[in-house]
């Protein structure tokens, strides 16, 4: 995720600054994410990671700087427009509909690709039936890709947390994004699940770019091609995982042995 490099980038953030009252959440942040790359964004609580995601997704307006998806500016994007633009985001936790089945939860993610006309859906006309079958097929395919197809007909509330995480990821993937934003996907997972998640994320690179905000350094260092480090709203390091692990500013600032231990 080399700062200041835009050639071949799917996501480019230039000079982004955000203030909340007297607090500077982001200060002149510039990040570029090449296509088919897994890019990590790390930093302590309050570093600005989630604010960065929220600006990209249109939940927060920046007071300076710009965001581009390829050549398209996203400064005025609305959250409901993200899927049509090819952006999918998971959020901290899972936020599934607990009374819907896993399959139905994933079908929600396919809505923009298979949405029938309102009247057709209301009257149950053939076009509505066809689009529902297509959405069901794509949702089941996404669950199968994440090895949780056996949970398709179980309600989300009855699933283990690890399976719920996979269902939430399937819901994001079923929209077939070109850019996937993952907000702490390893939260609450055990070591085995984190290792499997890392393999899954690395396997997505052929189809999309992934930006990963995460506290679990074992996942970041194993899954990411590039890592940007935020501290107090500023980028203090940007490079390969090995470069970030060896960066004195990163080690001194706040990560210390945690980054070094992740190398092992």
Secondary structure, DSSP 8 states (H G I E B T S, - for coil): --TT--TTEEEEEEEEEEEETTEEEEEEEEEEEETT-EEEEE-STTSSHHHHHHHHTTSS--SEEEEEETTEE-TT--GGGHHHHTEEEE-SS----TTSBHHHHHHHHTHHHH---HHHHHHT-HHHHHHHHHHHHHHHHHHHHTT-GGGTTSBGGGS-HHHHHHHHHHHHHTT--SEEEEESTTTT--HHHHHHHHHHHHTTTTT-EEEEE-S-HHHHHHH-SEEEEEETTEEEEEE-HHHHHH-HHHIIIIITHHHHHHH-
